[in-house]
């Protein structure tokens, strides 16, 4: 039985001499592993649909619980993301997180939309991919059931000023008086608040995005016991 699905290619591995097995993220069916025959050949018509970050309408045939891609219609190739090292690792972080957070038959429309929007934003500003990456990670952890909150202190209810702390167990920032969690910088807190549109800042915190990525890396590791390899490389650049 054939069916169509808009999907983002998360990863592809070689299979045999000319084939690949791809992992696709779809809105309604979650992750799907599917074979793509002959796509390693230089003349393959569907070669583009097996490339990193491809977003397309895939036509899949199902037989015996296995899927094969038979056709594809490209929406976005995101080719430019592969030409700049920072944008590449930012995009790879996004697809790796999707691969880790989504499951087969798990409705994942929210995660798919967040990923595609982030890839668009990174492609538009390949020299500055961190804001879109941080924004995506915030949406992704919320999708996984572990939202980050950068509001007023949940313990005492006061507005957080001066030193602040982040609770890796709950994903909540709190004030120095309540001091639950690990120390967090003002720039980290300000960036996350701005991205969540809790309040807007005219001042740019240049180091806030890096600090926010490091904080989210620790949070993901704590909550989901997952290490995102591409994020590790991204932070080394």
Backbone torsions as a table, in degrees:
resi	resn	phi	psi	omega
1	UNK	NA	127.4	179.7
2	UNK	-91.6	148.9	172.3
3	UNK	-149.8	158.1	179.6
4	UNK	-108.0	147.9	177.1
5	UNK	-155.9	130.8	168.9
6	UNK	-69.8	129.3	-173.4
7	UNK	-148.4	150.5	174.3
8	UNK	-105.6	129.0	178.8
9	UNK	-75.8	121.5	-177.5
10	UNK	-93.3	-38.8	176.8
11	UNK	-163.1	161.8	179.1
12	UNK	-143.6	136.5	177.8
13	UNK	-126.1	145.0	179.4
14	UNK	-67.1	143.8	178.2
15	UNK	-140.9	112.5	-177.0
16	UNK	70.7	-160.5	-174.2
17	UNK	-77.3	-37.1	-172.4
18	UNK	-129.6	-0.6	-173.4
19	UNK	-105.5	167.7	173.9
20	UNK	-138.5	153.1	168.8
21	UNK	-108.5	121.2	-177.3
22	UNK	-110.2	150.4	172.9
23	UNK	-110.2	122.2	-175.7
24	UNK	-114.2	142.4	173.2
25	UNK	-103.8	120.2	178.9
26	UNK	-116.6	161.0	-178.2
27	UNK	-71.7	-47.6	-171.3
28	UNK	-92.1	-31.1	-174.4
29	UNK	-106.5	4.9	-178.5
30	UNK	65.5	-138.0	-179.6
31	UNK	-83.0	140.5	176.1
32	UNK	-132.4	129.4	171.8
33	UNK	-96.3	129.1	-175.9
34	UNK	-142.4	149.0	175.9
35	UNK	-85.3	146.2	173.6
36	UNK	-128.8	111.9	-173.0
37	UNK	-84.8	133.3	172.4
38	UNK	73.1	9.9	-172.4
39	UNK	-78.0	-8.4	175.8
40	UNK	-83.1	-9.9	177.3
41	UNK	-72.8	143.6	-178.1
42	UNK	-60.4	-31.1	-176.1
43	UNK	-94.9	6.6	-175.5
44	UNK	-63.3	131.2	-178.4
45	UNK	-68.9	-29.3	-177.6
46	UNK	-101.7	17.0	-178.4
47	UNK	-56.5	-41.2	-178.1
48	UNK	-61.5	-30.7	-175.5
49	UNK	-79.7	-2.7	177.1
50	UNK	-110.1	10.9	-177.1
51	UNK	-91.9	156.5	-178.6
52	UNK	-55.9	138.5	172.4
53	UNK	70.8	11.6	179.8
54	UNK	-66.1	131.5	174.4
55	UNK	-118.3	117.0	-172.3
56	UNK	-151.1	167.4	168.0
57	UNK	-89.7	112.7	-178.7
58	UNK	-98.9	140.3	171.1
59	UNK	-105.1	122.9	-175.7
60	UNK	-120.3	139.0	173.9
61	UNK	-103.7	134.1	-179.7
62	UNK	-111.2	132.9	177.3
63	UNK	-150.2	120.6	178.9
64	UNK	61.3	32.3	179.7
65	UNK	80.5	5.5	177.9
66	UNK	-114.5	150.2	-175.8
67	UNK	-116.8	146.4	175.0
68	UNK	-133.6	131.6	175.2
69	UNK	-77.7	123.5	-179.4
70	UNK	-107.2	-27.7	179.1
71	UNK	-149.0	164.2	175.0
72	UNK	-156.8	145.3	176.1
73	UNK	-125.8	115.3	-171.7
74	UNK	-69.1	132.4	168.7
75	UNK	-96.3	-56.0	179.0
76	UNK	-144.6	132.4	177.3
77	UNK	-92.3	-21.9	-177.3
78	UNK	49.5	41.5	-177.3
79	UNK	-61.5	-36.6	-175.7
80	UNK	-65.2	-19.7	179.3
81	UNK	-67.1	-18.2	-177.9
82	UNK	-90.9	-3.7	-174.9
83	UNK	-100.2	-5.6	-178.7
84	UNK	-131.2	125.7	-170.6
85	UNK	-62.2	-39.1	-178.7
86	UNK	-69.2	-43.7	179.4
87	UNK	-67.1	-32.6	178.5
88	UNK	-63.5	-48.5	-177.6
89	UNK	-71.8	-29.3	173.8
90	UNK	-64.8	-46.2	178.5
91	UNK	-65.1	-39.4	178.3
92	UNK	-64.9	-34.4	175.1
93	UNK	-61.0	-43.3	-178.6
94	UNK	-63.4	-47.6	-178.5
95	UNK	-69.5	-34.1	178.8
96	UNK	-68.3	-38.7	176.5
97	UNK	-63.6	-43.7	177.5
98	UNK	-58.9	-42.8	179.7
99	UNK	-62.6	-37.2	-178.7
100	UNK	-77.9	-33.0	-172.3
101	UNK	-91.0	-26.0	-176.2
102	UNK	-96.8	156.0	179.8
103	UNK	-133.8	164.3	177.2
104	UNK	-61.7	136.9	177.5
105	UNK	67.1	13.4	179.5
106	UNK	-98.7	116.5	177.9
107	UNK	-53.4	125.1	-171.0
108	UNK	-135.3	28.0	-178.5
109	UNK	-59.3	-41.1	-179.5
110	UNK	-61.7	-42.6	-179.7
111	UNK	-70.1	-39.7	178.9
112	UNK	-62.2	-45.8	179.2
113	UNK	-62.5	-43.9	179.6
114	UNK	-61.0	-41.2	-178.6
115	UNK	-67.0	-46.8	-178.4
116	UNK	-65.4	-41.0	177.6
117	UNK	-62.9	-39.5	179.0
118	UNK	-66.3	-41.2	178.2
119	UNK	-63.4	-39.8	175.5
120	UNK	-60.2	-45.9	-177.7
121	UNK	-64.4	-40.2	179.2
122	UNK	-67.9	-40.5	179.4
123	UNK	-64.8	-31.8	179.5
124	UNK	-71.5	-29.9	179.1
125	UNK	-134.3	70.5	-175.0
126	UNK	-63.9	-21.6	179.6
127	UNK	-81.3	-12.2	-177.6
128	UNK	-138.5	70.4	-175.0
129	UNK	-85.0	-6.3	-172.2
130	UNK	-67.3	-44.0	-179.3
131	UNK	-56.0	-45.4	-179.5
132	UNK	-66.5	-34.1	180.0
133	UNK	-69.4	-43.3	177.7
134	UNK	-63.3	-44.7	180.0
135	UNK	-59.8	-41.3	178.2
136	UNK	-64.0	-45.8	-178.4
137	UNK	-60.7	-36.5	177.0
138	UNK	-63.6	-40.8	177.9
139	UNK	-69.3	-36.3	-177.2
140	UNK	-68.6	-43.9	-179.7
141	UNK	-68.2	-31.5	174.9
142	UNK	-65.6	-41.9	176.6
143	UNK	-59.3	-38.4	-178.8
144	UNK	-76.2	-6.2	178.5
145	UNK	96.8	13.9	-178.8
146	UNK	-129.0	63.9	-177.0
147	UNK	-65.2	149.3	174.2
148	UNK	-98.9	135.3	-178.8
149	UNK	-121.5	123.2	179.2
150	UNK	-118.0	53.7	179.0
151	UNK	-100.4	-150.5	175.3
152	UNK	-70.9	163.3	-178.1
153	UNK	-61.2	123.2	-177.8
154	UNK	-74.5	-13.4	-178.8
155	UNK	-83.9	-52.4	-177.5
156	UNK	-105.3	-12.9	178.2
157	UNK	81.9	2.3	-178.0
158	UNK	-85.4	156.8	174.2
159	UNK	-66.9	137.8	-176.1
160	UNK	-83.8	118.2	175.7
161	UNK	-132.6	159.3	-179.1
162	UNK	69.9	-141.1	-179.4
163	UNK	-68.8	147.4	-179.6
164	UNK	-142.0	162.6	-177.1
165	UNK	-132.7	155.0	178.9
166	UNK	-123.3	125.8	-179.5
167	UNK	-88.5	108.2	-179.1
168	UNK	-66.8	-16.1	178.6
169	UNK	-82.7	-32.1	-176.3
170	UNK	-114.3	-15.7	-178.3
171	UNK	77.3	24.6	-174.6
172	UNK	-119.1	137.2	172.6
173	UNK	-84.2	143.7	174.5
174	UNK	-140.9	170.3	-171.5
175	UNK	-82.6	170.8	-177.7
176	UNK	-66.6	-31.0	-179.6
177	UNK	-67.3	-36.4	-180.0
178	UNK	-87.4	-34.4	169.0
179	UNK	45.4	59.1	175.0
180	UNK	-103.2	120.6	177.2
181	UNK	106.7	-153.1	-176.9
182	UNK	-104.0	151.9	178.0
183	UNK	-59.9	142.7	177.8
184	UNK	-133.1	143.0	-176.9
185	UNK	-76.1	159.0	175.8
186	UNK	-61.0	-39.0	-177.4
187	UNK	-67.1	-37.0	176.9
188	UNK	-62.3	-49.2	-179.3
189	UNK	-61.5	-43.9	-178.1
190	UNK	-65.6	-41.8	179.3
191	UNK	-62.8	-45.7	-178.7
192	UNK	-66.7	-40.5	176.0
193	UNK	-60.5	-43.7	-178.3
194	UNK	-65.2	-43.3	-179.0
195	UNK	-67.4	-29.9	176.2
196	UNK	-86.8	0.9	178.4
197	UNK	59.7	29.7	173.2
198	UNK	-74.5	-32.9	171.0
199	UNK	-162.3	152.4	-177.3
200	UNK	-102.6	146.4	-179.8
201	UNK	-122.0	131.5	175.3
202	UNK	-81.4	-26.5	-179.2
203	UNK	-82.0	135.0	177.7
204	UNK	-89.9	128.4	174.3
205	UNK	-99.1	96.5	-171.4
206	UNK	-62.1	-31.8	-178.8
207	UNK	-93.8	-3.7	-175.6
208	UNK	-65.3	-36.5	-177.9
209	UNK	-68.5	-42.0	178.0
210	UNK	-62.9	-45.8	179.7
211	UNK	-63.4	-38.9	179.0
212	UNK	-65.6	-39.8	176.5
213	UNK	-61.8	-41.7	179.2
214	UNK	-65.3	-40.3	179.5
215	UNK	-65.2	-43.6	-179.6
216	UNK	-68.3	-32.9	174.6
217	UNK	-59.8	-46.6	179.6
218	UNK	-65.5	-38.5	-178.9
219	UNK	-66.1	-44.0	178.5
220	UNK	-63.5	-41.6	179.1
221	UNK	-63.3	-38.8	-178.7
222	UNK	-71.5	-46.8	-173.4
223	UNK	-79.8	-38.6	-171.8
224	UNK	-115.3	-3.4	-179.2
225	UNK	54.3	45.7	-177.5
226	UNK	-124.7	136.5	172.3
227	UNK	-110.1	122.2	-179.2
228	UNK	-93.2	103.3	-173.5
229	UNK	-60.1	-42.3	-178.7
230	UNK	-64.2	-35.4	178.2
231	UNK	-66.3	-38.1	176.8
232	UNK	-59.6	-44.0	179.0
233	UNK	-67.8	-39.2	180.0
234	UNK	-59.3	-41.9	-178.0
235	UNK	-72.6	-16.1	178.1
236	UNK	-84.6	-14.0	-176.3
237	UNK	-72.9	NA	NA
